[in-house]
């Protein structure tokens, strides 16, 4: 009874029940627009596989050799070490560098032997590079990317495993994003290697964060280094967490040593 009384009290405060026939619902509801559609543009673009055809590969090589790599070398003046040892390393493999700057990828691709670079695809964050078809096409044209989903549903790792199965090397950053140091290594790259048996090539990159800081363009010239280590092989029954630790340790142990400039 108290609840009913309370309900009647609320009715009186709200103006009481309307008398007569209840109002009929409107035939058409008025749509109120308060801003842009939040769902517009959220669909991601598919992999631009046509850019890995022969014409796409020839265009990419011309752009890299004529503009991308010379610009990266001009600003970074990189020292490269260990790349010659890759001539005797097995392919396909997972190339796993630390990540501090957007200029890391051009420097690493430039440092790779041609036989490796021509068969290397780069995992690019789908939520960053594959939001629009134009961005996806440019990324694929310049550095041979494929969309890598950084979510927890393993779609990105499945796509990378498919490229390994087709004979491509896959460049993935174990940290998952640009970082200021060697912390924050995730287990995704290690999980890929333990699942496929692919060897992992650790790469240490240094000096690029000052040349091209995160979320900024090229700000100054500097001196960078790219050092390749010996391949790491997943051990039988090894857990991804342990392989991730070994990867982090191997990258940290790669002290820059003088190589070609």
N, C-alpha and C positions, 0 to 999 in steps of 0.2 A: 504493500500500500504506500509505503514511503516513496518507493521508486516511481509509482504512478503519479503520486502527488508532485514529486520533483519534476516528472515529465510535463505535467500540466503547467507547472510554474514556468518552465522553459518556453512552453508554447505562448504563454501570456507575455513573457519578456520579448519574444520574437514577433509579437503582433497578433497572436491568436490564429486559429484555423480560418482559412478563407471560406466564406459562405457561398452557396450555390455550386455549380458544376466545377469540378477541378479543371485547371487550365490544360489544354492539349499541348503536347510537345511540338516544338517548331518543326516545320517540314524540312528545313535545312539549317544545320548548325553553322553558326558564324565562326570562321577560322581566324584566330588571332595570331598574327606573325610578330614575334618579338625579336627576331634576328635571323641570321643564316641557319640553314638546315644543318644540325650537328652531325647528321649521318652522311651528308654530301661529301664525296671525295674520300671516303674511308676504305673503299674497295681497292685492294692492291693490284698492281699490274703483274702479269705473268712474265716468266722468263723470256727474254728476247733471244731465243735459240738461233734465229736466222743470222744473227751477227757472228756466229761461229762457223758459218759457211765460208767457202774459199774467198768470195768477194769481201765479206766482212772481215776476215782475217787479214787480207791484204791491205784493206783500208786502215785497220787498227795498227798494223805494223808501220805503215807510212806515218800515221799521226804520232805514234809513240817515238819513232826514230827522228822525226822531223821537228816535233814541238814538245811533247810531254817530257821525254827523258832529258833533252838538253836544258829545258827550263828547270827541272828538278836538280840537275847537276850544277846549274849556274847558282842556284840559291843554297844548296846544301853542301856542295863540294865533298861528296862522300868518299870515305875510305872503305874499301870492300875487302873482306878477308874470308877465306874458306869456300868461296864460290867454285873455285877450280876443282875442289874435292867432290863436288856433286856429279862430275863426269863419271865417277865410278859408283855412284849411289843408285839404288834401284828406284824405278818408277813403275807405277804411280805412287806418290807419297803425299802426305799431309804436311804442308809448310806452315809452321806455327811460330810467328814472331810476337814479341811484345808490341804494344800499340800506344803511341803517344800523340800522333798527328795524322792528318789526312795525306801528308806527303810521304808517309811510310810506304804505302803501296807502290807508287811509282818508283821509289828508290829500290825497293826489293825486286820488283819485276825487272828493272834495268840491270840489277846486279846478277840476276839469274843467267846461267848459260842459255844460249838461244834454244838448244834442244829441250830445255826445261820450260822456258818462257812460252814457247809456241804451244805447249800442252798443259798450261796452267790456267785454271779458272779461279776467280776470287769471290768468296762469299761476301755479299754486300747486304747490310741490314735492310730487310724488306720494308720496315716501317720508316726508313729514311730515304732510301734510293729508289724504291718502287711504289711511291705514292702516285706518281704521274708517269704516263708513257714516255714523255720527253726525257725526264730524268733517267728512266730505266734504259732508254736507248742510248743516251750519252754515256752512262756508266758502262754499259756493255760494249760500246764502241771503243772507248778509251782504254779500259783495263779488263775487259772480258769477264764481267761479273755475272753472277746468278743470284736470284733472291734468296736470302737466308733468313728464315723466320727465327727470331731470338726468343720466341715463346717456349713454353714447357711441353709442347705436344710432339716434339721430335721431328717435325716436318722439315726443318732446316737440315738436320743430320741425315735424314732420309734422302734429301736432294743431293747432299754432298757424297753420300755413299753411292748414289747412282753415277755420279761423275767418276769416282774412283773405279767403279766397275767398268766404265767405258774407256778407261785408260788415261784419264786426266789427272794431273796433280791438282790438289785443292789447297788454296791459301786461306786459312782461317786464323783469326786472332783469338787465342784462348781466353783473354780477358773480356771479350765480348764487346768492348767499347774502348774509347781512348782514355787512358789513365796516366797519372803523373809518375807512377813508379812501377814496380814489378809485383804489386799486390793484386788481389782480386781475381786470381785465375779460377775459371769455372771448369767444370768437368766435361763439357760438351765435346771438345776436341778429343780428349782422352777416350770418351765413350765411343766416338766414331772409330778410333784406331783399334780399340779392343774388340769392337763388333766386326770390323772388316779385316783386321790383321795388317793394315797398311802401316808402313814405317812413318815415323814423325821426324821432320827435320826442324830442330830448334834454330831460331834466328834472333839475334840480339840487335836492336836498333837503338841508337843513342844520338842525342843532339837535335832531334827534329821538333821537339815541343817548343823550342825558342824560335825556330824558323817559321813554323806555321802553327800557332797555338790553337787549342780547341775552340771551335766556333768562330774562328777568325781566319783571314786570308794570310798570304805570305807577307810577313811583317819585316823581315830582315834576312840578310845573308848570314850563314853560319857554317859550322863544320859538323857533319854527321858521320856516323859509321854504321855499317851493315856487316854483321859477322854471322856466318853460317857455321853450325855445329854438325857433328856426325849424327847420322840417323839414329833414332831411338826406336827399339822394337818392343811392342807389347809382349809381356811374358805370359806363358800359359796360365790361365786362371786369374790373371792380374785384375784387380778392381780398378775402375776408372779413376777413383780418388787417388790411388797410389801412382798411377801413370801420370796424372795431373801434377802431383808433387814432383815427380822426376822431371817432367817437362819444365816446371818452374825453376827447379834447381839447375837444369842444363842451360836455360836461357841466362840465368843470373851468373853462371860460371863463364860465359863467353865474354871475356875481356877483349875490348877492341885492340887489334894488332894491325900493324901497317900492311896495307895491301895496295891494290891498284886504286888510282884516283880518277 
